[in-house]
């Protein structure tokens, strides 16, 4: 079964990384559900650049900051079924995603500026084993709504991507 799909999103990872790095710690509110990372909304001017690339507009875009030697515990996403993730930190093999299913644990390495569609309903965790640097990603997602549970499902969004109906370009 597939849980991660690469997509050719256009993002100036260097620009976004420098923006995220420039924010002082007080600009990174603590995530109330977990102690493992901090997140903040993407500013409108950056969000609009991303939004223009999607044929199916996302509801929310956030920066996430993971401190050195942190992992975000095994979990399934509560508020969304599917998420697009783009690493903006420089490439590093100590930063990765793990997914657990009936066949075992699979590791997915991130690449700077490369986006993936992730099925947030599968058990997963993100890991930053880097000893000195923070890890930054940008996520875009669709909130779960009872009236459209299948509309933003991983399988549907990947199918739309495969036929050119998910993002422009």
Secondary structure, DSSP 8 states (H G I E B T S, - for coil): ---EEEE-----HHHHHHHHHHS-GGGS-B-TT-SS-EEEE--HHHHHHHHTTBSS--SEEEEEEE-TTEEEEEE--SSEEEEEEEE-S---TTEEEEEEETTEEEEEE--BT-EEEEETTSEEEEEE--SS--EEEEEEEEE--GGGTTTT-HHHHHHHHHTT-SB--
